[in-house]
């Protein structure tokens, strides 16, 4: 069952990971990391709602 709390926790951890990627990498690396994060984020959102 989908719970909003789970979704909020996922978003928080994804944002934390994104920040870590941005801090740890330079231009091209950050771009790759964000693309990967964005696709995994949409996948997890779709999975949560299905």
PDBQT receptor file of N, H, CA, C and O in Angstrom, charges set to zero:
ATOM      1  N   UNK A   1       0.849  -1.197   0.000  1.00  0.00    +0.000 N 
ATOM      2  CA  UNK A   1       0.000   0.000   0.000  1.00  0.00    +0.000 C 
ATOM      3  C   UNK A   1       0.883   1.244   0.000  1.00  0.00    +0.000 C 
ATOM      4  O   UNK A   1       1.870   1.323   0.730  1.00  0.00    +0.000 OA
ATOM      5  N   UNK A   2       0.514   2.191  -0.816  1.00  0.00    +0.000 N 
ATOM      6  H   UNK A   2      -0.288   2.126  -1.409  1.00  0.00    +0.000 HD
ATOM      7  CA  UNK A   2       1.294   3.423  -0.925  1.00  0.00    +0.000 C 
ATOM      8  C   UNK A   2       1.035   4.327   0.274  1.00  0.00    +0.000 C 
ATOM      9  O   UNK A   2      -0.112   4.634   0.601  1.00  0.00    +0.000 OA
ATOM     10  N   UNK A   3       2.117   4.748   0.922  1.00  0.00    +0.000 N 
ATOM     11  H   UNK A   3       3.048   4.499   0.656  1.00  0.00    +0.000 HD
ATOM     12  CA  UNK A   3       1.981   5.672   2.049  1.00  0.00    +0.000 C 
ATOM     13  C   UNK A   3       2.773   6.939   1.760  1.00  0.00    +0.000 C 
ATOM     14  O   UNK A   3       3.899   6.879   1.265  1.00  0.00    +0.000 OA
ATOM     15  N   UNK A   4       2.184   8.074   2.070  1.00  0.00    +0.000 N 
ATOM     16  H   UNK A   4       1.270   8.123   2.472  1.00  0.00    +0.000 HD
ATOM     17  CA  UNK A   4       2.846   9.343   1.784  1.00  0.00    +0.000 C 
ATOM     18  C   UNK A   4       4.162   9.457   2.544  1.00  0.00    +0.000 C 
ATOM     19  O   UNK A   4       5.128  10.016   2.025  1.00  0.00    +0.000 OA
ATOM     20  N   UNK A   5       4.211   8.938   3.756  1.00  0.00    +0.000 N 
ATOM     21  H   UNK A   5       3.426   8.484   4.178  1.00  0.00    +0.000 HD
ATOM     22  CA  UNK A   5       5.432   9.022   4.557  1.00  0.00    +0.000 C 
ATOM     23  C   UNK A   5       6.598   8.331   3.846  1.00  0.00    +0.000 C 
ATOM     24  O   UNK A   5       7.711   8.857   3.812  1.00  0.00    +0.000 OA
ATOM     25  N   UNK A   6       6.337   7.164   3.286  1.00  0.00    +0.000 N 
ATOM     26  H   UNK A   6       5.434   6.737   3.315  1.00  0.00    +0.000 HD
ATOM     27  CA  UNK A   6       7.377   6.454   2.541  1.00  0.00    +0.000 C 
ATOM     28  C   UNK A   6       7.867   7.295   1.375  1.00  0.00    +0.000 C 
ATOM     29  O   UNK A   6       9.067   7.388   1.116  1.00  0.00    +0.000 OA
ATOM     30  N   UNK A   7       6.915   7.908   0.673  1.00  0.00    +0.000 N 
ATOM     31  H   UNK A   7       5.940   7.833   0.883  1.00  0.00    +0.000 HD
ATOM     32  CA  UNK A   7       7.273   8.746  -0.467  1.00  0.00    +0.000 C 
ATOM     33  C   UNK A   7       8.146   9.917  -0.019  1.00  0.00    +0.000 C 
ATOM     34  O   UNK A   7       9.161  10.207  -0.653  1.00  0.00    +0.000 OA
ATOM     35  N   UNK A   8       7.766  10.593   1.065  1.00  0.00    +0.000 N 
ATOM     36  H   UNK A   8       6.942  10.358   1.580  1.00  0.00    +0.000 HD
ATOM     37  CA  UNK A   8       8.540  11.720   1.576  1.00  0.00    +0.000 C 
ATOM     38  C   UNK A   8       9.947  11.282   1.964  1.00  0.00    +0.000 C 
ATOM     39  O   UNK A   8      10.918  11.985   1.685  1.00  0.00    +0.000 OA
ATOM     40  N   UNK A   9      10.058  10.124   2.606  1.00  0.00    +0.000 N 
ATOM     41  H   UNK A   9       9.269   9.553   2.833  1.00  0.00    +0.000 HD
ATOM     42  CA  UNK A   9      11.374   9.616   2.987  1.00  0.00    +0.000 C 
ATOM     43  C   UNK A   9      12.222   9.339   1.755  1.00  0.00    +0.000 C 
ATOM     44  O   UNK A   9      13.415   9.643   1.739  1.00  0.00    +0.000 OA
ATOM     45  N   UNK A  10      11.610   8.761   0.719  1.00  0.00    +0.000 N 
ATOM     46  H   UNK A  10      10.641   8.514   0.732  1.00  0.00    +0.000 HD
ATOM     47  CA  UNK A  10      12.336   8.481  -0.518  1.00  0.00    +0.000 C 
ATOM     48  C   UNK A  10      12.836   9.771  -1.152  1.00  0.00    +0.000 C 
ATOM     49  O   UNK A  10      13.987   9.854  -1.581  1.00  0.00    +0.000 OA
ATOM     50  N   UNK A  11      11.972  10.774  -1.210  1.00  0.00    +0.000 N 
ATOM     51  H   UNK A  11      11.037  10.707  -0.862  1.00  0.00    +0.000 HD
ATOM     52  CA  UNK A  11      12.356  12.049  -1.812  1.00  0.00    +0.000 C 
ATOM     53  C   UNK A  11      13.502  12.674  -1.024  1.00  0.00    +0.000 C 
ATOM     54  O   UNK A  11      14.462  13.170  -1.614  1.00  0.00    +0.000 OA
ATOM     55  N   UNK A  12      13.409  12.653   0.299  1.00  0.00    +0.000 N 
ATOM     56  H   UNK A  12      12.629  12.249   0.778  1.00  0.00    +0.000 HD
ATOM     57  CA  UNK A  12      14.457  13.219   1.139  1.00  0.00    +0.000 C 
ATOM     58  C   UNK A  12      15.793  12.536   0.891  1.00  0.00    +0.000 C 
ATOM     59  O   UNK A  12      16.817  13.204   0.747  1.00  0.00    +0.000 OA
ATOM     60  N   UNK A  13      15.785  11.211   0.840  1.00  0.00    +0.000 N 
ATOM     61  H   UNK A  13      14.953  10.669   0.957  1.00  0.00    +0.000 HD
ATOM     62  CA  UNK A  13      17.039  10.493   0.627  1.00  0.00    +0.000 C 
ATOM     63  C   UNK A  13      17.568  10.716  -0.788  1.00  0.00    +0.000 C 
ATOM     64  O   UNK A  13      18.780  10.801  -0.987  1.00  0.00    +0.000 OA
ATOM     65  N   UNK A  14      16.671  10.813  -1.770  1.00  0.00    +0.000 N 
ATOM     66  H   UNK A  14      15.687  10.744  -1.608  1.00  0.00    +0.000 HD
ATOM     67  CA  UNK A  14      17.118  11.089  -3.135  1.00  0.00    +0.000 C 
ATOM     68  C   UNK A  14      17.749  12.471  -3.230  1.00  0.00    +0.000 C 
ATOM     69  O   UNK A  14      18.767  12.645  -3.901  1.00  0.00    +0.000 OA
ATOM     70  N   UNK A  15      17.152  13.454  -2.564  1.00  0.00    +0.000 N 
ATOM     71  H   UNK A  15      16.326  13.313  -2.019  1.00  0.00    +0.000 HD
ATOM     72  CA  UNK A  15      17.726  14.794  -2.579  1.00  0.00    +0.000 C 
ATOM     73  C   UNK A  15      19.095  14.801  -1.910  1.00  0.00    +0.000 C 
ATOM     74  O   UNK A  15      20.013  15.487  -2.360  1.00  0.00    +0.000 OA
ATOM     75  N   UNK A  16      19.224  14.031  -0.828  1.00  0.00    +0.000 N 
ATOM     76  H   UNK A  16      18.478  13.475  -0.462  1.00  0.00    +0.000 HD
ATOM     77  CA  UNK A  16      20.498  13.946  -0.131  1.00  0.00    +0.000 C 
ATOM     78  C   UNK A  16      21.551  13.316  -1.041  1.00  0.00    +0.000 C 
ATOM     79  O   UNK A  16      22.689  13.783  -1.101  1.00  0.00    +0.000 OA
ATOM     80  N   UNK A  17      21.161  12.248  -1.750  1.00  0.00    +0.000 N 
ATOM     81  H   UNK A  17      20.237  11.869  -1.701  1.00  0.00    +0.000 HD
ATOM     82  CA  UNK A  17      22.079  11.598  -2.688  1.00  0.00    +0.000 C 
ATOM     83  C   UNK A  17      22.457  12.567  -3.802  1.00  0.00    +0.000 C 
ATOM     84  O   UNK A  17      23.622  12.646  -4.192  1.00  0.00    +0.000 OA
ATOM     85  N   UNK A  18      21.474  13.303  -4.312  1.00  0.00    +0.000 N 
ATOM     86  H   UNK A  18      20.527  13.239  -3.995  1.00  0.00    +0.000 HD
ATOM     87  CA  UNK A  18      21.744  14.247  -5.396  1.00  0.00    +0.000 C 
ATOM     88  C   UNK A  18      22.748  15.302  -4.948  1.00  0.00    +0.000 C 
ATOM     89  O   UNK A  18      23.665  15.657  -5.689  1.00  0.00    +0.000 OA
ATOM     90  N   UNK A  19      22.567  15.798  -3.729  1.00  0.00    +0.000 N 
ATOM     91  H   UNK A  19      21.822  15.509  -3.126  1.00  0.00    +0.000 HD
ATOM     92  CA  UNK A  19      23.480  16.803  -3.207  1.00  0.00    +0.000 C 
ATOM     93  C   UNK A  19      24.888  16.229  -3.100  1.00  0.00    +0.000 C 
ATOM     94  O   UNK A  19      25.869  16.903  -3.413  1.00  0.00    +0.000 OA
ATOM     95  N   UNK A  20      24.976  14.972  -2.653  1.00  0.00    +0.000 N 
ATOM     96  H   UNK A  20      24.179  14.425  -2.399  1.00  0.00    +0.000 HD
ATOM     97  CA  UNK A  20      26.275  14.324  -2.523  1.00  0.00    +0.000 C 
ATOM     98  C   UNK A  20      26.937  14.168  -3.891  1.00  0.00    +0.000 C 
ATOM     99  O   UNK A  20      28.141  14.376  -4.035  1.00  0.00    +0.000 OA
ATOM    100  N   UNK A  21      26.132  13.797  -4.899  1.00  0.00    +0.000 N 
ATOM    101  H   UNK A  21      25.153  13.627  -4.782  1.00  0.00    +0.000 HD
ATOM    102  CA  UNK A  21      26.661  13.670  -6.261  1.00  0.00    +0.000 C 
ATOM    103  C   UNK A  21      27.191  15.018  -6.738  1.00  0.00    +0.000 C 
ATOM    104  O   UNK A  21      28.284  15.101  -7.298  1.00  0.00    +0.000 OA
ATOM    105  N   UNK A  22      26.416  16.064  -6.513  1.00  0.00    +0.000 N 
ATOM    106  H   UNK A  22      25.528  15.997  -6.058  1.00  0.00    +0.000 HD
ATOM    107  CA  UNK A  22      26.828  17.395  -6.952  1.00  0.00    +0.000 C 
ATOM    108  C   UNK A  22      28.103  17.834  -6.249  1.00  0.00    +0.000 C 
ATOM    109  O   UNK A  22      28.999  18.397  -6.878  1.00  0.00    +0.000 OA
ATOM    110  N   UNK A  23      28.189  17.581  -4.955  1.00  0.00    +0.000 N 
ATOM    111  H   UNK A  23      27.461  17.123  -4.444  1.00  0.00    +0.000 HD
ATOM    112  CA  UNK A  23      29.360  17.986  -4.197  1.00  0.00    +0.000 C 
ATOM    113  C   UNK A  23      30.600  17.203  -4.596  1.00  0.00    +0.000 C 
ATOM    114  O   UNK A  23      31.711  17.732  -4.591  1.00  0.00    +0.000 OA
ATOM    115  N   UNK A  24      30.397  15.933  -4.943  1.00  0.00    +0.000 N 
ATOM    116  H   UNK A  24      29.494  15.504  -4.947  1.00  0.00    +0.000 HD
ATOM    117  CA  UNK A  24      31.534  15.046  -5.168  1.00  0.00    +0.000 C 
ATOM    118  C   UNK A  24      32.072  15.115  -6.589  1.00  0.00    +0.000 C 
ATOM    119  O   UNK A  24      33.176  14.635  -6.846  1.00  0.00    +0.000 OA
ATOM    120  N   UNK A  25      31.324  15.698  -7.515  1.00  0.00    +0.000 N 
ATOM    121  H   UNK A  25      30.428  16.088  -7.306  1.00  0.00    +0.000 HD
ATOM    122  CA  UNK A  25      31.739  15.591  -8.906  1.00  0.00    +0.000 C 
ATOM    123  C   UNK A  25      31.781  16.931  -9.620  1.00  0.00    +0.000 C 
ATOM    124  O   UNK A  25      31.178  17.911  -9.181  1.00  0.00    +0.000 OA
ATOM    125  N   UNK A  26      32.507  16.950 -10.728  1.00  0.00    +0.000 N 
ATOM    126  H   UNK A  26      32.996  16.154 -11.085  1.00  0.00    +0.000 HD
ATOM    127  CA  UNK A  26      32.591  18.126 -11.578  1.00  0.00    +0.000 C 
ATOM    128  C   UNK A  26      31.570  18.009 -12.700  1.00  0.00    +0.000 C 
ATOM    129  O   UNK A  26      30.823  17.035 -12.783  1.00  0.00    +0.000 OA
ATOM    130  N   UNK A  27      31.553  19.031 -13.568  1.00  0.00    +0.000 N 
ATOM    131  H   UNK A  27      32.160  19.823 -13.500  1.00  0.00    +0.000 HD
ATOM    132  CA  UNK A  27      30.497  19.200 -14.577  1.00  0.00    +0.000 C 
ATOM    133  C   UNK A  27      29.981  17.925 -15.235  1.00  0.00    +0.000 C 
ATOM    134  O   UNK A  27      28.813  17.579 -15.056  1.00  0.00    +0.000 OA
ATOM    135  N   UNK A  28      30.812  17.222 -15.985  1.00  0.00    +0.000 N 
ATOM    136  H   UNK A  28      31.761  17.503 -16.130  1.00  0.00    +0.000 HD
ATOM    137  CA  UNK A  28      30.316  16.072 -16.743  1.00  0.00    +0.000 C 
ATOM    138  C   UNK A  28      29.853  14.957 -15.817  1.00  0.00    +0.000 C 
ATOM    139  O   UNK A  28      28.823  14.332 -16.069  1.00  0.00    +0.000 OA
ATOM    140  N   UNK A  29      30.597  14.702 -14.756  1.00  0.00    +0.000 N 
ATOM    141  H   UNK A  29      31.434  15.209 -14.552  1.00  0.00    +0.000 HD
ATOM    142  CA  UNK A  29      30.219  13.663 -13.804  1.00  0.00    +0.000 C 
ATOM    143  C   UNK A  29      28.888  13.973 -13.140  1.00  0.00    +0.000 C 
ATOM    144  O   UNK A  29      28.059  13.082 -12.956  1.00  0.00    +0.000 OA
ATOM    145  N   UNK A  30      28.682  15.234 -12.780  1.00  0.00    +0.000 N 
ATOM    146  H   UNK A  30      29.355  15.958 -12.929  1.00  0.00    +0.000 HD
ATOM    147  CA  UNK A  30      27.428  15.630 -12.142  1.00  0.00    +0.000 C 
ATOM    148  C   UNK A  30      26.265  15.439 -13.106  1.00  0.00    +0.000 C 
ATOM    149  O   UNK A  30      25.182  15.008 -12.708  1.00  0.00    +0.000 OA
ATOM    150  N   UNK A  31      26.493  15.761 -14.371  1.00  0.00    +0.000 N 
ATOM    151  H   UNK A  31      27.372  16.111 -14.695  1.00  0.00    +0.000 HD
ATOM    152  CA  UNK A  31      25.419  15.624 -15.361  1.00  0.00    +0.000 C 
ATOM    153  C   UNK A  31      24.998  14.164 -15.498  1.00  0.00    +0.000 C 
ATOM    154  O   UNK A  31      23.806  13.858 -15.532  1.00  0.00    +0.000 OA
ATOM    155  N   UNK A  32      25.964  13.277 -15.575  1.00  0.00    +0.000 N 
ATOM    156  H   UNK A  32      26.933  13.525 -15.547  1.00  0.00    +0.000 HD
ATOM    157  CA  UNK A  32      25.668  11.844 -15.671  1.00  0.00    +0.000 C 
ATOM    158  C   UNK A  32      24.935  11.377 -14.419  1.00  0.00    +0.000 C 
ATOM    159  O   UNK A  32      23.949  10.645 -14.508  1.00  0.00    +0.000 OA
ATOM    160  N   UNK A  33      25.417  11.802 -13.255  1.00  0.00    +0.000 N 
ATOM    161  H   UNK A  33      26.218  12.397 -13.183  1.00  0.00    +0.000 HD
ATOM    162  CA  UNK A  33      24.792  11.399 -12.002  1.00  0.00    +0.000 C 
ATOM    163  C   UNK A  33      23.349  11.874 -11.902  1.00  0.00    +0.000 C 
ATOM    164  O   UNK A  33      22.479  11.134 -11.442  1.00  0.00    +0.000 OA
ATOM    165  N   UNK A  34      23.096  13.099 -12.330  1.00  0.00    +0.000 N 
ATOM    166  H   UNK A  34      23.803  13.700 -12.704  1.00  0.00    +0.000 HD
ATOM    167  CA  UNK A  34      21.738  13.634 -12.255  1.00  0.00    +0.000 C 
ATOM    168  C   UNK A  34      20.804  12.923 -13.219  1.00  0.00    +0.000 C 
ATOM    169  O   UNK A  34      19.638  12.691 -12.899  1.00  0.00    +0.000 OA
ATOM    170  N   UNK A  35      21.310  12.573 -14.403  1.00  0.00    +0.000 N 
ATOM    171  H   UNK A  35      22.257  12.761 -14.663  1.00  0.00    +0.000 HD
ATOM    172  CA  UNK A  35      20.475  11.836 -15.356  1.00  0.00    +0.000 C 
ATOM    173  C   UNK A  35      20.084  10.488 -14.779  1.00  0.00    +0.000 C 
ATOM    174  O   UNK A  35      18.930  10.071 -14.869  1.00  0.00    +0.000 OA
ATOM    175  N   UNK A  36      21.064   9.809 -14.182  1.00  0.00    +0.000 N 
ATOM    176  H   UNK A  36      22.002  10.148 -14.109  1.00  0.00    +0.000 HD
ATOM    177  CA  UNK A  36      20.808   8.510 -13.563  1.00  0.00    +0.000 C 
ATOM    178  C   UNK A  36      19.809   8.660 -12.428  1.00  0.00    +0.000 C 
ATOM    179  O   UNK A  36      18.876   7.866 -12.301  1.00  0.00    +0.000 OA
ATOM    180  N   UNK A  37      20.010   9.683 -11.601  1.00  0.00    +0.000 N 
ATOM    181  H   UNK A  37      20.768  10.327 -11.704  1.00  0.00    +0.000 HD
ATOM    182  CA  UNK A  37      19.129   9.911 -10.466  1.00  0.00    +0.000 C 
ATOM    183  C   UNK A  37      17.710  10.214 -10.931  1.00  0.00    +0.000 C 
ATOM    184  O   UNK A  37      16.736   9.720 -10.361  1.00  0.00    +0.000 OA
ATOM    185  N   UNK A  38      17.610  11.026 -11.965  1.00  0.00    +0.000 N 
ATOM    186  H   UNK A  38      18.401  11.427 -12.428  1.00  0.00    +0.000 HD
ATOM    187  CA  UNK A  38      16.286  11.406 -12.454  1.00  0.00    +0.000 C 
ATOM    188  C   UNK A  38      15.526  10.176 -12.950  1.00  0.00    +0.000 C 
ATOM    189  O   UNK A  38      14.341  10.022 -12.655  1.00  0.00    +0.000 OA
ATOM    190  N   UNK A  39      16.196   9.305 -13.697  1.00  0.00    +0.000 N 
ATOM    191  H   UNK A  39      17.158   9.431 -13.937  1.00  0.00    +0.000 HD
ATOM    192  CA  UNK A  39      15.499   8.120 -14.212  1.00  0.00    +0.000 C 
ATOM    193  C   UNK A  39      15.143   7.155 -13.088  1.00  0.00    +0.000 C 
ATOM    194  O   UNK A  39      14.069   6.555 -13.109  1.00  0.00    +0.000 OA
ATOM    195  N   UNK A  40      16.025   6.998 -12.113  1.00  0.00    +0.000 N 
ATOM    196  H   UNK A  40      16.898   7.485 -12.096  1.00  0.00    +0.000 HD
ATOM    197  CA  UNK A  40      15.706   6.097 -11.002  1.00  0.00    +0.000 C 
ATOM    198  C   UNK A  40      14.592   6.687 -10.139  1.00  0.00    +0.000 C 
ATOM    199  O   UNK A  40      13.781   5.954  -9.573  1.00  0.00    +0.000 OA
ATOM    200  N   UNK A  41      14.559   8.014 -10.043  1.00  0.00    +0.000 N 
ATOM    201  H   UNK A  41      15.218   8.609 -10.502  1.00  0.00    +0.000 HD
ATOM    202  CA  UNK A  41      13.499   8.666  -9.280  1.00  0.00    +0.000 C 
ATOM    203  C   UNK A  41      12.139   8.422  -9.932  1.00  0.00    +0.000 C 
ATOM    204  O   UNK A  41      11.191   8.029  -9.253  1.00  0.00    +0.000 OA
ATOM    205  N   UNK A  42      12.036   8.651 -11.239  1.00  0.00    +0.000 N 
ATOM    206  H   UNK A  42      12.806   8.971 -11.790  1.00  0.00    +0.000 HD
ATOM    207  CA  UNK A  42      10.745   8.437 -11.891  1.00  0.00    +0.000 C 
ATOM    208  C   UNK A  42      10.332   6.976 -11.842  1.00  0.00    +0.000 C 
ATOM    209  O   UNK A  42       9.145   6.668 -11.729  1.00  0.00    +0.000 OA
ATOM    210  N   UNK A  43      11.300   6.076 -11.925  1.00  0.00    +0.000 N 
ATOM    211  H   UNK A  43      12.264   6.326 -12.017  1.00  0.00    +0.000 HD
ATOM    212  CA  UNK A  43      10.986   4.650 -11.804  1.00  0.00    +0.000 C 
ATOM    213  C   UNK A  43      10.404   4.349 -10.428  1.00  0.00    +0.000 C 
ATOM    214  O   UNK A  43       9.411   3.632 -10.316  1.00  0.00    +0.000 OA
ATOM    215  N   UNK A  44      11.019   4.896  -9.382  1.00  0.00    +0.000 N 
ATOM    216  H   UNK A  44      11.826   5.479  -9.474  1.00  0.00    +0.000 HD
ATOM    217  CA  UNK A  44      10.539   4.614  -8.026  1.00  0.00    +0.000 C 
ATOM    218  C   UNK A  44       9.168   5.240  -7.783  1.00  0.00    +0.000 C 
ATOM    219  O   UNK A  44       8.339   4.659  -7.082  1.00  0.00    +0.000 OA
ATOM    220  N   UNK A  45       8.926   6.401  -8.346  1.00  0.00    +0.000 N 
ATOM    221  H   UNK A  45       9.599   6.873  -8.915  1.00  0.00    +0.000 HD
ATOM    222  CA  UNK A  45       7.614   7.033  -8.200  1.00  0.00    +0.000 C 
ATOM    223  C   UNK A  45       6.545   6.189  -8.886  1.00  0.00    +0.000 C 
ATOM    224  O   UNK A  45       5.478   5.953  -8.320  1.00  0.00    +0.000 OA
ATOM    225  N   UNK A  46       6.830   5.737 -10.102  1.00  0.00    +0.000 N 
ATOM    226  H   UNK A  46       7.697   5.929 -10.562  1.00  0.00    +0.000 HD
ATOM    227  CA  UNK A  46       5.868   4.902 -10.824  1.00  0.00    +0.000 C 
ATOM    228  C   UNK A  46       5.614   3.606 -10.067  1.00  0.00    +0.000 C 
ATOM    229  O   UNK A  46       4.475   3.146  -9.985  1.00  0.00    +0.000 OA
ATOM    230  N   UNK A  47       6.662   3.020  -9.518  1.00  0.00    +0.000 N 
ATOM    231  H   UNK A  47       7.588   3.394  -9.584  1.00  0.00    +0.000 HD
ATOM    232  CA  UNK A  47       6.510   1.780  -8.762  1.00  0.00    +0.000 C 
ATOM    233  C   UNK A  47       5.647   2.012  -7.519  1.00  0.00    +0.000 C 
ATOM    234  O   UNK A  47       4.827   1.166  -7.161  1.00  0.00    +0.000 OA
ATOM    235  N   UNK A  48       5.833   3.151  -6.872  1.00  0.00    +0.000 N 
ATOM    236  H   UNK A  48       6.499   3.838  -7.163  1.00  0.00    +0.000 HD
ATOM    237  CA  UNK A  48       5.070   3.458  -5.665  1.00  0.00    +0.000 C 
ATOM    238  C   UNK A  48       3.581   3.581  -5.967  1.00  0.00    +0.000 C 
ATOM    239  O   UNK A  48       2.743   3.161  -5.170  1.00  0.00    +0.000 OA
ATOM    240  N   UNK A  49       3.261   4.153  -7.108  1.00  0.00    +0.000 N 
ATOM    241  H   UNK A  49       3.942   4.494  -7.756  1.00  0.00    +0.000 HD
ATOM    242  CA  UNK A  49       1.858   4.408  -7.432  1.00  0.00    +0.000 C 
ATOM    243  C   UNK A  49       1.166   3.229  -8.092  1.00  0.00    +0.000 C 
ATOM    244  O   UNK A  49      -0.062   3.208  -8.171  1.00  0.00    +0.000 OA
ATOM    245  N   UNK A  50       1.919   2.250  -8.564  1.00  0.00    +0.000 N 
ATOM    246  H   UNK A  50       2.916   2.267  -8.500  1.00  0.00    +0.000 HD
ATOM    247  CA  UNK A  50       1.291   1.153  -9.298  1.00  0.00    +0.000 C 
ATOM    248  C   UNK A  50       0.608   0.161  -8.361  1.00  0.00    +0.000 C 
ATOM    249  O   UNK A  50       0.030  -0.825  -8.820  1.00  0.00    +0.000 OA
TER     250      UNK A  50
